[in-house]
Every structure is written in C-alpha cells, then in structure tokens.
Amino acid sequence: MSTRCGFVALIGEPNAGKSTLLNRMVGAKVSIVTHKVQTTRARIRGVAIEGESQLVFVDTPGLFRPRRRLDRAMVAAAWGGAADADLVVLLIEAHRGLTEGVQAILNALEERAQGRKVALAINKIDRVKSEALLALTKTMNDAFPFAETFMISAEKGHGVDDLRAWLAAELPEGPWLYPEDQIADLPLRMIAAEMTREKLTLRLHEELPYQLTVETESWQEREDGSARIDQVVYVARDGHKGIVLGRKGETIKAIGQAARAELEAFLDRKVHLFLQVKVRPNWLEEAERYSEMGLNFRDGNP
C-alpha cells in the first residue's frame, strides 16, 4: 500500500478552537491553548499518523483585523500557512455562525485557496441545537463550495476521527516527511518557551499577555539525564515587570512551577527551569524577537 503525506492548514477566527483541534488530532499538546484570543503566534506544525497517511498540521494564528506590526506578521503567517498547504480546514464556532470575520475569510479563500480542497469544520456543536446546525451548514455551503462539512467538538473529540480520516484519504501520495514518533517540527527550545508563555497568559490579564514574549536563552543537558532551561520573559514596560514578578516574586514562581511541571510531563524527565524578567521597551519592533517566534518581521510592515 502506498503512503500519503501532506500539509493541512487549520484556519479561522481567533478562539475558534484551532489549537485545541490540533492537539486532539496529534494526541499531544503541541500548541498552546488559552481562553485569550490571538494566543498562537507562529505556525505550529503538529504531525499525526492515520493509517498509511502522515498529516502535517499547520496551526495558524487566528485571522483578524490587524492593528500592530505583530498583528500583521501573525495574519501574514496564517495566510502563508494556508497557501503552503495541500488541504485547508476552516474552523468556525457553531454558536457564532457566519460572522463578519468568517465572511472576510471566505472572501479571501476564493482568491487564495484556488485549486485546493477546503473542508468546513463546525466546532463547539454541543452549544447549539441540531436544527440550528443544519441551517448553519446550508448557509455556509451556499456561501462557499466546501469539499466536505464536519460537525465536531475539538474539546470533547466528537467528529474529530471522521475529519482526520477524510483528510488522510485526500492527501497526495508520497513518502512521509517525519519519523513515525515525531509529533512536532518546532525546536524544543521554542516549545518550551511557548509552554511558559501559556502559563503567563493564563495567569495574567488584560493587554499584558500580548506585550510580552518568552525566549529560551539556554538549554543544558545534565549528566543525570535532566535538563537545565533558562528563559527570559521580555516585557515592554517597568510596570509590566512588577505584574509578572508579583508580590515578593510569588507570581513568577507559580508560573515557573506550572511551566516546569508541564515540561517534565512533555519531555518525560526532570527539568530545572529558571526564569528572568527583563524590560525591553521596543521588543515589538525588533526583528530578532520575531525570528524567535517563527514570524517574519517584514510581514509586519503596514
């Protein structure tokens, strides 16, 4: 039997559930999931096996109206992910339906997804009644020629197996790109930074999460099999540093403990994690920071 392999882009509005779906498809946590919008900054590739097919998922940042350089770079990364993919899955929320943002994505897809099959995945189906789902399915398919429509709950797993099986069958024939046991092509340093950033995002509120970034400064393998990981949390203002540190350093300590526990579970070994918080007023305008996030600095130009 011949093997199949290809790239699948997950696109949609912020918070549609793309990262949750990616993690469900891969069977491990490779993309950070929070209640905040615009959490995913870089295109994160997760790798899943379905029969003789290897699916390489590109979890793109949510498509939204960009305001800042970082926003513009994230949106460019999202469309770049769709343009590079063999198949595209548009994820929408069942209870929100055909929003203005989804309509804008459909308009862009007509131009950018030519010659590519686009599947519709209606997520969070447990939030609406079946009649509303059927009506939404008709509305969406009248608006765009989807190759297939799936009703899913990424969080609970409903319908995800059917979607994965369809994608696997539609991929082009070809050799696998990654070893069978590899679940992501992100460097471990970046995965570690993303895990810490998730804990910061969950713990902190308001605008601050988008004004900070995390970089893994050094990674040392120790003789006892453990790893020492040093990370820097860059914030834009002095006031932000105080918020991240917390009273007597309690906040950063709790964040470090949570990130270390998740890293140990992910790596299946002991981790010594050390966090520093540094003020860098213009990090949002530094090309190096964008490279660390897997984004193109030039894509942020107005």
C-alpha positions as CSV (number, residue, x, y, z in Angstrom):
1,M,0.0,0.0,0.0
2,S,1.4,3.4,-0.9
3,T,1.9,6.1,1.7
4,R,0.4,9.6,1.7
5,C,1.8,12.8,3.2
6,G,0.9,16.4,3.1
7,F,0.2,19.7,4.9
8,V,-3.2,20.6,6.4
9,A,-3.8,24.2,7.4
10,L,-6.2,25.0,10.1
11,I,-7.6,28.5,9.7
12,G,-10.3,30.5,11.4
13,E,-11.0,33.4,13.6
14,P,-9.2,33.8,17.0
15,N,-10.6,31.4,19.6
16,A,-12.4,29.2,17.1
17,G,-10.6,26.2,18.6
18,K,-7.8,25.6,16.2
19,S,-5.1,24.8,18.8
20,T,-7.5,22.5,20.7
21,L,-8.2,20.6,17.4
22,L,-4.5,20.4,16.5
23,N,-3.7,18.9,20.0
24,R,-6.6,16.5,19.7
25,M,-5.5,15.4,16.2
26,V,-1.9,14.9,17.2
27,G,-2.8,13.3,20.6
28,A,-0.3,15.6,22.5
29,K,-0.1,19.2,23.4
30,V,2.0,20.9,20.8
31,S,0.1,24.2,20.5
32,I,-0.8,26.5,23.5
33,V,-4.4,26.7,24.4
34,T,-5.9,29.5,26.5
35,H,-9.1,31.5,26.8
36,K,-7.3,34.5,25.3
37,V,-7.6,35.4,21.6
38,Q,-4.6,35.5,19.3
39,T,-2.6,33.1,21.5
40,T,-0.9,31.2,18.7
41,R,1.7,33.5,17.2
42,A,3.7,31.2,14.9
43,R,2.6,28.4,12.5
44,I,3.0,25.4,14.7
45,R,3.3,22.1,12.9
46,G,1.9,19.0,14.6
47,V,2.3,15.6,13.0
48,A,-0.3,12.8,13.1
49,I,-0.5,9.3,11.6
50,E,-3.7,7.9,10.2
51,G,-3.3,4.5,8.6
52,E,-0.7,4.9,5.8
53,S,-1.0,8.7,5.8
54,Q,1.1,11.3,7.7
55,L,-0.7,14.5,8.3
56,V,1.3,17.6,9.0
57,F,-0.9,20.2,10.6
58,V,-0.2,23.9,10.4
59,D,-1.9,25.6,13.3
60,T,-2.1,29.2,12.1
61,P,-2.7,32.3,14.2
62,G,-6.3,33.4,14.2
63,L,-7.3,35.6,11.3
64,F,-8.4,39.0,12.5
65,R,-8.2,42.7,11.5
66,P,-4.5,43.6,12.3
67,R,-3.6,46.8,14.1
68,R,0.1,46.5,15.1
69,R,3.2,45.1,13.5
70,L,2.9,41.9,15.5
71,D,-0.7,41.5,14.4
72,R,0.2,42.0,10.8
73,A,3.0,39.5,11.0
74,M,0.6,36.9,12.6
75,V,-2.0,37.4,9.9
76,A,0.6,37.0,7.2
77,A,1.8,33.8,8.8
78,A,-1.8,32.5,8.9
79,W,-2.4,33.1,5.1
80,G,1.1,31.8,4.4
81,G,0.2,28.6,6.1
82,A,-3.0,28.2,4.0
83,A,-1.1,29.0,0.8
84,D,1.6,26.3,1.5
85,A,-0.9,23.6,2.4
86,D,-2.3,20.7,0.4
87,L,-5.7,20.9,2.2
88,V,-7.4,23.7,4.2
89,V,-9.8,23.3,7.1
90,L,-11.9,26.3,8.0
91,L,-12.9,26.1,11.7
92,I,-16.0,28.1,12.8
93,E,-17.9,28.2,16.1
94,A,-21.4,26.7,15.9
95,H,-22.9,29.3,18.2
96,R,-21.5,32.3,16.4
97,G,-22.1,31.1,12.8
98,L,-21.3,33.2,9.7
99,T,-19.8,36.2,11.4
100,E,-18.4,39.3,9.6
101,G,-14.9,37.9,10.3
102,V,-15.8,34.4,8.8
103,Q,-17.3,36.1,5.7
104,A,-14.0,38.1,5.3
105,I,-12.1,34.8,5.4
106,L,-14.4,33.2,2.8
107,N,-13.9,36.1,0.5
108,A,-10.1,35.8,0.8
109,L,-10.3,32.0,0.4
110,E,-11.8,32.4,-3.0
111,E,-8.7,34.1,-4.1
112,R,-6.0,32.3,-2.0
113,A,-7.2,28.7,-2.0
114,Q,-7.7,28.1,-5.7
115,G,-7.1,24.5,-6.7
116,R,-7.1,23.4,-3.1
117,K,-9.8,21.5,-1.3
118,V,-11.3,23.3,1.7
119,A,-13.2,21.5,4.4
120,L,-15.6,23.2,6.8
121,A,-15.4,22.1,10.5
122,I,-18.2,23.5,12.6
123,N,-16.8,23.4,16.2
124,K,-18.5,23.5,19.6
125,I,-21.6,21.7,18.3
126,D,-22.7,21.0,21.9
127,R,-23.6,24.7,22.3
128,V,-26.5,24.7,19.7
129,K,-29.5,22.6,18.7
130,S,-29.4,20.3,15.7
131,E,-31.8,22.4,13.7
132,A,-29.5,25.4,14.0
133,L,-26.6,23.3,12.9
134,L,-28.4,22.1,9.8
135,A,-29.3,25.7,9.0
136,L,-25.7,26.9,9.5
137,T,-24.4,24.1,7.3
138,K,-26.7,25.2,4.5
139,T,-25.7,28.9,5.0
140,M,-22.0,28.1,4.9
141,N,-22.1,25.8,1.9
142,D,-24.2,28.4,0.0
143,A,-21.5,30.9,0.7
144,F,-18.5,28.8,-0.3
145,P,-18.0,25.5,-2.2
146,F,-16.7,23.3,0.6
147,A,-15.4,19.9,-0.3
148,E,-16.9,18.4,2.9
149,T,-18.5,19.6,6.1
150,F,-17.8,18.1,9.6
151,M,-19.6,18.8,12.9
152,I,-17.1,18.5,15.7
153,S,-16.3,19.2,19.3
154,A,-12.5,19.7,19.4
155,E,-12.6,19.8,23.1
156,K,-14.5,16.5,23.6
157,G,-13.3,14.8,20.5
158,H,-16.7,14.3,18.8
159,G,-16.4,14.0,15.0
160,V,-12.6,14.5,15.0
161,D,-11.8,11.0,13.9
162,D,-14.1,11.4,10.9
163,L,-12.3,14.6,9.9
164,R,-8.9,13.1,10.3
165,A,-9.8,10.0,8.2
166,W,-11.2,12.3,5.4
167,L,-8.0,14.4,5.4
168,A,-5.8,11.3,5.4
169,A,-7.6,9.9,2.3
170,E,-7.4,13.3,0.5
171,L,-3.6,13.8,0.9
172,P,-1.3,13.3,-2.1
173,E,0.6,10.1,-2.4
174,G,4.2,10.4,-1.3
175,P,6.8,9.5,1.3
176,W,6.5,10.6,5.0
177,L,8.4,13.7,5.9
178,Y,9.0,13.0,9.5
179,P,9.9,10.0,11.7
180,E,6.9,8.0,13.0
181,D,7.5,9.1,16.6
182,Q,7.8,12.8,15.9
183,I,4.8,14.9,16.8
184,A,6.1,18.4,16.0
185,D,8.8,20.1,13.9
186,L,9.2,23.0,16.3
187,P,12.6,23.1,18.1
188,L,12.3,22.0,21.7
189,R,13.5,25.5,22.8
190,M,10.5,27.1,21.1
191,I,8.0,24.5,22.5
192,A,9.4,25.2,26.0
193,A,9.1,29.0,25.5
194,E,5.5,28.5,24.3
195,M,4.6,26.4,27.4
196,T,5.9,29.2,29.7
197,R,4.1,31.8,27.7
198,E,0.8,29.9,28.0
199,K,1.2,29.9,31.8
200,L,1.8,33.6,31.8
201,T,-1.2,34.2,29.6
202,L,-3.4,32.1,31.9
203,R,-2.2,33.8,35.0
204,L,-2.2,37.5,33.8
205,H,-5.0,39.6,32.5
206,E,-5.9,42.4,30.2
207,E,-3.4,43.6,27.5
208,L,-0.3,42.3,29.2
209,P,0.0,38.9,27.5
210,Y,0.3,40.5,24.1
211,Q,3.0,42.8,25.4
212,L,5.3,40.0,26.5
213,T,7.3,37.2,24.8
214,V,9.3,34.3,26.2
215,E,12.7,33.1,24.8
216,T,14.7,30.1,25.8
217,E,18.1,31.5,26.3
218,S,20.0,28.3,27.1
219,W,19.3,24.6,27.3
220,Q,21.9,22.4,29.1
221,E,21.7,18.6,29.2
222,R,22.9,17.3,32.5
223,E,24.7,14.0,33.2
224,D,21.9,12.7,35.4
225,G,19.5,12.9,32.4
226,S,17.8,16.1,33.5
227,A,17.8,19.4,31.6
228,R,18.5,23.0,32.8
229,I,16.4,25.5,30.9
230,D,17.0,29.2,31.2
231,Q,14.3,31.5,29.8
232,V,13.8,35.3,29.6
233,V,10.4,36.9,29.8
234,Y,10.6,40.2,27.9
235,V,8.0,42.9,28.8
236,A,7.5,46.3,27.3
237,R,7.4,48.5,30.5
238,D,8.7,48.6,34.0
239,G,5.2,48.4,35.4
240,H,4.7,45.1,33.5
241,K,7.7,43.6,35.1
242,G,6.2,44.2,38.6
243,I,3.0,42.5,37.4
244,V,4.8,39.5,36.1
245,L,7.0,39.1,39.2
246,G,4.1,39.6,41.6
247,R,4.4,40.4,45.3
248,K,7.7,39.0,46.6
249,G,8.1,37.1,43.3
250,E,5.1,34.9,44.0
251,T,3.5,35.2,40.5
252,I,6.7,34.3,38.5
253,K,7.4,31.5,41.0
254,A,3.9,30.0,40.4
255,I,4.3,30.4,36.7
256,G,7.7,28.7,36.7
257,Q,6.4,25.8,38.7
258,A,3.4,25.2,36.4
259,A,5.6,25.5,33.3
260,R,8.2,23.1,34.8
261,A,5.6,20.5,35.6
262,E,4.2,20.6,32.0
263,L,7.7,20.5,30.5
264,E,8.6,17.5,32.7
265,A,5.5,15.7,31.5
266,F,6.2,16.6,27.9
267,L,9.9,15.6,28.0
268,D,9.4,12.7,30.4
269,R,12.3,13.7,32.5
270,K,13.3,16.1,35.3
271,V,13.6,19.8,34.3
272,H,15.3,22.7,36.2
273,L,13.6,25.8,34.9
274,F,15.0,29.3,35.6
275,L,13.0,32.4,34.6
276,Q,14.2,36.0,34.4
277,V,12.0,39.0,33.6
278,K,13.6,41.8,31.5
279,V,12.2,45.1,30.3
280,R,12.7,45.7,26.6
281,P,10.5,48.7,25.6
282,N,10.8,48.1,21.9
283,W,10.8,44.3,21.6
284,L,7.7,44.5,19.4
285,E,9.9,46.4,16.8
286,E,12.9,44.0,17.0
287,A,13.4,41.6,14.1
288,E,15.2,39.1,16.3
289,R,12.2,38.7,18.6
290,Y,10.0,37.8,15.6
291,S,12.5,35.2,14.4
292,E,12.4,33.6,17.8
293,M,8.6,33.4,17.5
294,G,8.8,31.9,14.0
295,L,7.4,35.0,12.3
296,N,8.7,37.2,9.5
297,F,9.5,40.7,10.8
298,R,9.0,42.2,7.3
299,D,5.4,40.8,7.1
300,G,4.6,43.3,9.9
301,N,5.1,46.3,7.6
302,P,2.0,48.4,7.1
